[in-house]
Amino acid sequence: MSLTGKDLIALYKKQPVGITCGLVSLGLVAFMFTVRSGAEDEAQKLLDEKKAEANRLVANNTNSKGLDKQTTELSELNKAAHDRAVVADDLSPNLGYFYEIEDAAKVKNLNTAQLGLVPPSGKNPPKTVYQPVAYKVSVQGDFAQIVDLMHRIEQGSRFSRVMDAKLAPSAREGPEASKLSLVLSLELLGLPSTP
């Protein structure tokens, strides 16, 4: 049995309320599936966000287990770095540091000068607590004394960075002819002014 257009119209005239309700019901079911599929996507997105937040909280909890100890260690290390830094304004103790090293290494001091704070470079340099303080040190001694001086600077009580080193034979005559001259450009970790 096939239904033609005339048969459908006749059926609708006999049962207008039932057919209208059936069509509205089919429309509502289709609408519900359409809306519900969008709600599932939203629910899945919300679930993913909640999972990510839960994972972040679990990681924070895991990482915070030793936080008090790590904070204490970091504070101690920061204090140790602060204690090893020079204050740029304190010229006498800063130069005295090099005089003590030169005396211990038994080299002859030709010139030791503090050149001042080295400004940060770049367009927008970061603001830091520490800044390098530049020095130029000229000494004379034999090879072993020069190596001892470099070792004492490297292992000294101040953080240092050698920027340039020039080693040359002495230009003098007589007993000092076997000596070497060393000119160092170096930086010490420093504080801009007295805290």
C-alpha positions in Angstrom: 0.0 0.0 0.0 1.4 3.3 -1.0 0.3 6.6 0.3 -0.3 9.4 -2.1 -0.7 13.1 -1.4 -4.5 12.8 -1.6 -4.4 10.0 1.0 -2.2 12.0 3.3 -4.6 15.0 3.1 -7.6 12.8 3.8 -5.8 11.2 6.8 -5.0 14.7 8.1 -8.6 15.8 7.8 -9.8 12.8 9.8 -7.1 13.1 12.5 -5.9 16.7 12.6 -5.0 16.9 16.3 -3.2 13.5 16.4 -1.1 14.2 13.3 -0.2 17.8 14.5 0.8 16.4 17.9 2.9 13.7 16.2 4.7 16.3 14.0 5.3 18.7 16.9 6.7 15.7 19.0 9.1 14.8 16.1 10.2 18.4 15.9 10.8 18.5 19.7 12.8 15.3 19.7 15.0 16.6 16.8 15.4 19.9 18.7 16.3 18.1 21.9 19.0 16.0 20.2 20.5 19.1 18.5 20.6 21.1 21.8 21.8 18.1 23.8 24.7 17.5 21.5 25.9 21.1 22.1 25.4 20.6 25.8 27.6 17.5 25.7 30.4 19.5 24.1 30.0 22.2 26.7 30.0 19.6 29.5 33.1 17.9 28.1 34.9 21.3 27.9 33.9 22.1 31.5 35.1 18.6 32.5 38.5 19.1 30.8 38.9 22.5 32.6 38.0 21.0 35.9 40.5 18.1 35.3 43.3 20.5 34.4 42.6 22.6 37.5 42.5 19.4 39.7 45.9 18.3 38.2 47.3 21.8 38.9 46.1 21.6 42.5 47.6 18.1 42.9 50.9 19.3 41.5 50.9 22.3 43.8 50.2 20.1 46.8 53.0 17.7 45.7 55.5 20.5 45.1 54.6 22.3 48.4 55.6 19.3 50.6 59.2 20.6 51.1 58.4 24.3 50.5 59.3 25.5 54.1 62.7 23.8 53.9 63.3 25.1 50.4 62.4 28.6 51.4 64.8 28.5 54.3 67.6 27.1 52.1 66.9 29.8 49.5 67.0 32.5 52.2 70.3 31.2 53.5 71.8 31.1 50.0 70.6 34.6 49.3 72.2 35.8 52.6 75.5 34.1 51.7 75.5 35.8 48.3 74.7 39.1 49.9 77.6 38.6 52.3 80.0 37.9 49.4 78.9 41.0 47.5 80.9 44.2 47.6 79.3 47.6 48.2 80.2 49.9 45.4 80.5 52.9 47.7 83.0 51.3 50.1 86.2 51.9 48.1 88.7 51.2 50.8 87.5 47.7 51.8 87.0 46.8 48.1 90.6 47.7 47.2 91.8 46.2 50.4 90.4 42.9 49.2 92.7 42.9 46.2 95.7 44.2 48.2 95.3 41.2 50.6 95.2 38.8 47.7 98.2 40.4 45.9 100.2 40.3 49.2 99.3 36.6 49.8 100.3 35.7 46.2 103.5 37.7 46.6 103.1 39.7 43.4 104.0 43.3 43.0 101.0 45.6 42.7 101.5 48.0 39.8 98.0 49.5 39.8 94.6 48.5 41.3 91.6 50.6 40.5 87.8 50.4 41.1 86.1 51.6 37.9 82.5 51.6 39.4 79.2 50.0 38.7 78.7 48.4 35.4 75.3 49.5 34.1 72.9 46.8 32.9 72.7 46.5 29.1 69.8 46.2 26.8 66.7 48.2 26.0 64.7 47.3 29.1 67.2 45.8 31.5 65.8 44.0 34.5 65.9 45.6 37.9 68.2 43.5 40.1 69.5 43.7 43.6 73.1 43.0 42.5 75.2 44.8 39.9 78.8 44.1 38.8 81.5 46.4 40.1 84.4 46.7 37.6 88.1 46.7 38.6 91.4 46.9 36.7 94.3 45.1 38.4 97.9 45.3 37.2 100.5 43.1 38.9 104.0 41.8 38.3 105.4 38.5 39.3 106.8 35.1 38.1 104.5 32.6 36.5 103.8 30.6 39.8 102.9 33.9 41.6 100.6 34.9 38.8 98.8 31.5 38.8 98.5 31.7 42.6 97.0 35.2 42.3 94.4 34.0 39.7 93.6 31.0 41.9 93.1 33.3 45.0 90.8 35.6 43.0 88.8 32.6 41.7 88.5 31.0 45.1 88.2 34.2 47.1 85.5 35.4 49.4 83.9 37.5 46.7 82.1 36.4 43.5 84.3 37.4 40.6 84.2 37.3 36.8 87.4 37.9 34.8 86.4 39.9 31.7 89.9 40.3 30.2 93.4 39.2 31.1 96.6 40.3 29.4 99.8 38.5 30.3 103.1 39.8 28.9 106.8 39.6 29.8 108.1 42.5 31.9 109.5 45.4 29.9 112.1 46.1 32.7 115.8 45.3 32.7 117.8 43.4 35.3 116.3 41.0 37.9 112.8 41.9 37.0 113.3 40.9 33.3 112.2 37.3 34.1 108.9 38.6 35.6 105.6 38.7 33.9 103.1 41.5 33.9 99.4 40.8 34.2 96.6 43.2 33.6 93.2 42.0 34.6 89.8 43.5 33.9 87.3 41.9 36.2 84.0 42.4 37.9 82.9 41.5 41.5 79.3 40.9 42.4 78.2 44.2 44.0 75.5 46.1 45.7 74.8 49.6 44.3 75.1 51.4 47.6 75.2 50.8 51.3 72.1 48.9 52.4 
